[in-house]
Amino acid sequence: MVNQLNRPSPAGNGQPDARLLSDKRYKLIEAAMRRYGYQGHGLIEALHSAQEAFGYLDDFTLRHIARTLRLPPSKVFGVATFYNYFTLKPQGAHTCVVCMGTACYIKGAHEVLRAIEDAYGVKAGGTTADNQLSLLTARCFGSCALAPVLTLDGETIGKVLPETVADQIAQRLVSMEHAQP
């Protein structure tokens, strides 16, 4: 099969886009699509590869995947926005996800979320101005006994309180920074 990176750019000017040829991360995405024979059923795998390579899915990459898999851009964008794993914006150095499932919500997750938003000056779905913390929400972590629950860089923190959550996050961020080589 022909190397899809040499196909004309998603910009539509008939020339291969320099990003596709010079950025090695596109070769990882290409490999994922090739494993599925450049067929539509490889879409989620291609999106996962792009998310892992770039940390988020930008418009250019979504259009490249759509074009290569011969799918309408609306389908690719629809899948990318349906699943919580995918994000369309660059994320901060750290990610905090607050569970908003029923048990967590009843036990005060909305107040926990508001406390984090106020302390860090960021709304759910956004990233702080210094790009240090992204704040997200999720439907359910399945950790209802620990409600309300959040994760910070994948580490679960349970029974969080609005009064102490900002300090808990700050302490963990500091300890994570010191733990890095």
Residue frames relative to the residue before (quaternion, step in Angstrom):
aa qw qx qy qz dx dy dz
M 1.0000 0.0000 0.0000 0.0000 0.00 0.00 0.00
V 0.5583 -0.6262 0.4429 0.3164 3.57 -1.11 0.72
N 0.5271 -0.6051 0.4912 0.3387 3.57 -1.10 0.73
Q 0.3572 -0.7788 0.4828 0.1812 3.57 -0.50 1.21
L 0.5520 0.6240 -0.3959 0.3863 3.61 1.20 -0.32
N 0.6723 0.4866 -0.2984 0.4713 3.58 1.20 -0.43
R 0.4383 0.6817 -0.4686 0.3516 3.57 1.28 0.09
P 0.6440 -0.5176 0.3751 0.4203 3.58 -1.15 0.42
S 0.6359 -0.5770 0.3907 0.3317 3.50 -1.19 0.76
P 0.5592 -0.5787 0.4658 0.3681 3.58 -1.18 0.51
A 0.5461 0.6156 -0.3979 0.4056 3.59 1.22 -0.31
G 0.4538 -0.7384 0.4076 0.2875 3.58 1.26 -0.29
N 0.5027 0.6715 -0.4292 0.3350 3.61 1.14 0.34
G 0.5842 -0.6276 0.3537 0.3737 3.60 1.25 0.16
Q 0.6813 0.4521 -0.2778 0.5043 3.61 1.26 -0.24
P 0.5277 -0.5896 0.4804 0.3782 3.61 -1.10 0.57
D 0.4448 -0.6867 0.5060 0.2732 3.58 -0.93 0.85
A 0.5433 -0.6458 0.4333 0.3162 3.58 -0.91 0.91
R 0.5956 0.5772 -0.3692 0.4192 3.60 1.07 -0.65
L 0.6563 0.5208 -0.3129 0.4473 3.57 0.97 -0.83
L 0.7200 0.4466 -0.2443 0.4717 3.56 1.03 -0.75
S 0.7630 0.4081 -0.2111 0.4547 3.59 0.97 -0.78
D 0.6982 0.4463 -0.2761 0.4869 3.62 1.08 -0.58
K 0.3852 -0.7723 0.4636 0.2004 3.56 -0.42 1.26
R 0.5419 0.6237 -0.4067 0.3898 3.58 1.18 -0.38
Y 0.6151 0.5435 -0.3571 0.4458 3.59 1.11 -0.57
K 0.5851 0.5629 -0.3747 0.4477 3.59 1.16 -0.44
L 0.6127 0.5354 -0.3441 0.4686 3.61 1.12 -0.63
I 0.6508 0.4945 -0.3053 0.4886 3.56 1.00 -0.86
E 0.6166 0.5559 -0.3250 0.4529 3.56 1.03 -0.86
A 0.6577 0.5149 -0.3102 0.4539 3.58 0.93 -0.90
A 0.6390 0.5205 -0.3264 0.4628 3.59 1.00 -0.80
M 0.6791 0.4756 -0.2958 0.4745 3.59 0.92 -0.86
R 0.6260 0.5421 -0.3347 0.4497 3.59 1.04 -0.75
R 0.6076 0.5696 -0.3511 0.4278 3.63 1.02 -0.78
Y 0.7419 0.3584 -0.2013 0.5297 3.57 1.13 -0.64
G 0.5462 -0.6656 0.3770 0.3412 3.56 1.20 0.48
Y 0.5418 -0.6393 0.3819 0.3897 3.58 1.16 0.63
Q 0.4329 0.6813 -0.4654 0.3630 3.56 1.07 0.81
G 0.6817 -0.5335 0.3399 0.3676 3.54 -1.22 0.55
H 0.6324 0.5504 -0.3521 0.4162 3.60 1.06 -0.62
G 0.6165 0.5292 -0.3500 0.4663 3.60 1.28 0.01
L 0.3468 0.7875 -0.4615 0.2156 3.57 1.30 0.08
I 0.7017 0.4630 -0.2994 0.4511 3.60 0.68 -0.99
E 0.6338 0.5180 -0.3326 0.4682 3.59 1.00 -0.75
A 0.6440 0.5076 -0.3207 0.4741 3.60 0.99 -0.78
L 0.6537 0.5033 -0.3140 0.4699 3.59 0.96 -0.82
H 0.6260 0.5240 -0.3352 0.4703 3.59 1.01 -0.78
S 0.6524 0.5142 -0.3148 0.4592 3.58 0.92 -0.88
A 0.6651 0.4957 -0.2999 0.4712 3.57 0.95 -0.86
Q 0.6425 0.5194 -0.3220 0.4622 3.59 0.96 -0.85
E 0.6684 0.4871 -0.3003 0.4752 3.58 0.95 -0.86
A 0.6844 0.5028 -0.2902 0.4412 3.59 0.95 -0.83
F 0.8134 0.2778 -0.1153 0.4980 3.59 0.87 -0.94
G 0.4702 -0.6732 0.4485 0.3530 3.59 1.19 -0.46
Y 0.7692 0.0074 -0.0136 0.6388 3.56 1.32 -0.22
L 0.4232 -0.6888 0.5293 0.2575 3.57 -1.32 0.22
D 0.1474 -0.7986 0.5781 0.0792 3.57 -0.49 1.15
D 0.7152 -0.4684 0.3145 0.4124 3.54 -1.31 0.32
F 0.6394 0.5385 -0.3285 0.4397 3.59 0.93 -0.88
T 0.6878 0.4812 -0.2811 0.4651 3.58 0.88 -0.96
L 0.6330 0.5201 -0.3355 0.4650 3.61 0.98 -0.76
R 0.6680 0.4880 -0.3009 0.4744 3.59 0.96 -0.82
H 0.6168 0.5363 -0.3416 0.4639 3.58 1.04 -0.72
I 0.6593 0.4943 -0.3067 0.4763 3.60 0.91 -0.90
A 0.6417 0.5278 -0.3252 0.4514 3.60 0.92 -0.89
R 0.6834 0.4954 -0.2842 0.4548 3.55 0.87 -0.98
T 0.6859 0.4972 -0.2855 0.4481 3.56 0.90 -0.96
L 0.7344 0.3859 -0.2254 0.5109 3.59 1.00 -0.81
R 0.3826 -0.7489 0.4554 0.2921 3.57 1.34 0.05
L 0.4286 0.6610 -0.4807 0.3851 3.54 0.86 1.09
P 0.5516 -0.5827 0.4528 0.3888 3.59 -1.10 0.49
P 0.5611 -0.6087 0.4302 0.3601 3.62 -0.94 0.75
S 0.6063 0.5724 -0.3570 0.4210 3.60 1.06 -0.68
K 0.6405 0.5109 -0.3291 0.4696 3.61 1.04 -0.70
V 0.6571 0.5049 -0.3099 0.4661 3.60 0.91 -0.91
F 0.6653 0.4899 -0.2960 0.4794 3.57 0.91 -0.92
G 0.6349 0.5437 -0.3228 0.4439 3.60 1.01 -0.82
V 0.6688 0.4717 -0.2984 0.4910 3.59 0.93 -0.85
A 0.6615 0.5222 -0.3105 0.4396 3.60 0.93 -0.88
T 0.7261 0.4115 -0.2490 0.4914 3.60 1.04 -0.67
F 0.5808 0.5966 -0.3770 0.4058 3.61 1.19 -0.35
Y 0.7558 0.3802 -0.2046 0.4922 3.58 0.86 -0.95
N 0.5034 -0.6837 0.4508 0.2754 3.57 -0.91 1.00
Y 0.5704 0.6185 -0.3860 0.3783 3.60 1.11 -0.56
F 0.7199 0.4441 -0.2478 0.4723 3.57 1.00 -0.79
T 0.0710 -0.7807 0.6201 0.0319 3.53 -1.10 0.75
L 0.3463 -0.7627 0.5199 0.1674 3.55 -1.05 0.83
K 0.6991 0.3877 -0.2590 0.5422 3.57 1.30 0.07
P 0.5729 -0.5684 0.4409 0.3929 3.60 -1.11 0.52
Q 0.3358 -0.7544 0.5358 0.1762 3.54 -1.00 0.84
G 0.5804 -0.5783 0.4503 0.3548 3.53 -1.29 0.39
A 0.7042 -0.4440 0.3414 0.4363 3.53 -1.33 0.09
H 0.7721 0.1754 -0.0921 0.6038 3.59 1.17 -0.63
T 0.1939 -0.7853 0.5803 0.0944 3.55 -1.12 0.68
C 0.1064 -0.7651 0.6345 0.0277 3.54 -0.89 1.06
V 0.0564 -0.7907 0.6095 -0.0025 3.57 -0.77 1.07
V 0.1822 -0.7859 0.5859 0.0768 3.56 -0.69 1.11
C 0.3821 -0.7152 0.5406 0.2240 3.56 -0.83 1.03
M 0.1145 -0.7983 0.5901 0.0385 3.56 -0.89 0.99
G 0.2751 0.7727 -0.5158 0.2475 3.56 1.22 0.55
T 0.7419 -0.4479 0.2649 0.4228 3.57 -1.25 0.36
A 0.6920 0.4691 -0.2978 0.4608 3.62 0.73 -0.99
C 0.6718 0.4890 -0.2985 0.4696 3.59 0.91 -0.86
Y 0.6472 0.5229 -0.3236 0.4506 3.55 0.95 -0.86
I 0.6586 0.5111 -0.3033 0.4616 3.59 0.92 -0.93
K 0.7294 0.4139 -0.2299 0.4938 3.58 1.05 -0.76
G 0.7260 -0.5126 0.2273 0.3981 3.60 1.19 0.45
A 0.2774 0.7876 -0.5147 0.1945 3.61 1.14 0.40
H 0.6237 0.5437 -0.3494 0.4397 3.61 1.02 -0.70
E 0.6518 0.4858 -0.3154 0.4896 3.61 1.10 -0.65
V 0.6028 0.5384 -0.3452 0.4772 3.57 1.11 -0.70
L 0.6497 0.5184 -0.3072 0.4635 3.57 0.91 -0.94
R 0.6636 0.5037 -0.3024 0.4630 3.59 0.89 -0.93
A 0.6395 0.5254 -0.3268 0.4563 3.61 1.00 -0.78
I 0.6532 0.4926 -0.3115 0.4834 3.60 1.00 -0.80
E 0.6352 0.5341 -0.3247 0.4538 3.58 0.95 -0.89
D 0.6875 0.4818 -0.2814 0.4648 3.58 0.91 -0.93
A 0.6893 0.4999 -0.2862 0.4394 3.59 0.90 -0.92
Y 0.7968 0.3095 -0.1450 0.4984 3.58 0.96 -0.85
G 0.4263 -0.7395 0.4423 0.2751 3.58 1.27 0.04
V 0.5966 0.5298 -0.3677 0.4776 3.56 1.01 0.81
K 0.3401 -0.7170 0.5707 0.2108 3.56 -1.10 0.69
A 0.6457 -0.5005 0.3990 0.4164 3.58 -1.23 0.45
G 0.7585 0.3085 -0.2702 0.5064 3.55 -0.88 1.02
G 0.6997 0.4618 -0.2589 0.4797 3.57 1.27 -0.16
T 0.3599 -0.6908 0.5865 0.2219 3.51 -1.42 -0.01
T 0.5561 -0.6128 0.4412 0.3472 3.58 -1.02 0.77
A 0.6562 -0.5429 0.3619 0.3791 3.56 -1.20 0.56
D 0.7032 0.4439 -0.2686 0.4860 3.60 1.10 -0.62
N 0.4374 -0.7332 0.4148 0.3148 3.59 1.36 0.17
Q 0.4340 0.7108 -0.4546 0.3158 3.58 1.11 0.61
L 0.8234 0.1238 -0.0341 0.5527 3.60 1.00 -0.74
S 0.1435 -0.7388 0.6532 0.0836 3.53 -0.97 0.97
L 0.1859 -0.7849 0.5861 0.0766 3.56 -0.93 0.94
L 0.0124 0.8061 -0.5874 0.0705 3.55 -0.65 1.16
T 0.2459 -0.7238 0.6109 0.2062 3.55 -1.32 0.16
A 0.1178 -0.7655 0.6273 0.0814 3.54 -1.27 0.43
R 0.6148 -0.5893 0.3913 0.3486 3.54 -1.20 0.52
C 0.7903 -0.2004 0.1627 0.5556 3.63 0.76 -0.90
F 0.2961 -0.7566 0.5609 0.1589 3.55 -0.95 0.92
G 0.4277 -0.6894 0.4769 0.3382 3.59 1.20 -0.43
S 0.5865 0.5418 -0.3738 0.4720 3.58 1.23 0.47
C 0.0580 0.8766 -0.4755 0.0461 3.53 1.05 0.87
A 0.6137 0.5605 -0.3539 0.4290 3.62 1.07 -0.62
L 0.7028 0.4382 -0.2543 0.4994 3.59 1.23 -0.44
A 0.3327 0.7955 -0.4642 0.2027 3.58 1.30 0.07
P 0.5701 -0.2559 -0.7799 0.0353 1.49 -1.91 1.65
V 0.2438 -0.7921 0.5561 0.0629 3.53 -1.08 0.91
L 0.0125 0.7490 -0.6614 -0.0364 3.52 -1.29 0.55
T 0.2519 -0.7176 0.6106 0.2209 3.53 -1.29 0.18
L 0.1290 -0.7486 0.6458 0.0764 3.51 -1.16 0.72
D 0.8180 -0.1413 0.0207 0.5573 3.55 -0.41 1.29
G 0.7544 -0.4122 0.1934 0.4728 3.55 0.97 0.96
E 0.6068 0.5349 -0.3619 0.4633 3.62 1.23 -0.19
T 0.3492 -0.7558 0.5203 0.1899 3.58 -0.74 1.07
I 0.0653 -0.7598 0.6468 0.0098 3.53 -1.00 0.96
G 0.1203 -0.8379 0.5319 0.0218 3.57 -0.54 1.17
K 0.8236 0.2457 -0.2094 0.4663 3.50 -1.42 0.35
V 0.2151 0.7983 -0.5289 0.1915 3.56 1.00 0.88
L 0.2419 -0.7615 0.5888 0.1220 3.54 -1.15 0.70
P 0.5768 -0.6023 0.4150 0.3637 3.60 -1.00 0.72
E 0.6536 0.5479 -0.3113 0.4192 3.59 1.03 -0.79
T 0.8009 0.3046 -0.1348 0.4976 3.61 1.05 -0.68
V 0.4749 0.7229 -0.4259 0.2655 3.61 1.20 -0.32
A 0.6431 0.5252 -0.3419 0.4401 3.62 0.90 -0.80
D 0.6627 0.4906 -0.3017 0.4786 3.60 0.99 -0.83
Q 0.6186 0.5409 -0.3442 0.4542 3.60 1.02 -0.78
I 0.6636 0.4930 -0.3007 0.4756 3.57 0.91 -0.92
A 0.6583 0.5168 -0.3173 0.4459 3.59 0.84 -0.95
Q 0.6574 0.5086 -0.3131 0.4596 3.60 0.92 -0.89
R 0.6809 0.4833 -0.2949 0.4646 3.59 0.91 -0.87
L 0.6289 0.5235 -0.3427 0.4614 3.58 1.02 -0.73
V 0.6442 0.5104 -0.3199 0.4713 3.59 0.97 -0.81
S 0.6804 0.4790 -0.3023 0.4649 3.60 0.88 -0.89
M 0.6221 0.5269 -0.3418 0.4675 3.62 1.09 -0.63
E 0.6431 0.5230 -0.3214 0.4577 3.58 0.99 -0.83
H 0.6831 0.4799 -0.2853 0.4708 3.59 0.99 -0.84
A 0.6427 0.5421 -0.3175 0.4385 3.58 1.15 -0.59
Q 0.5968 0.5694 -0.3665 0.4304 3.59 1.19 -0.47
P 0.5265 -0.6665 0.4293 0.3071 3.61 -1.00 0.85
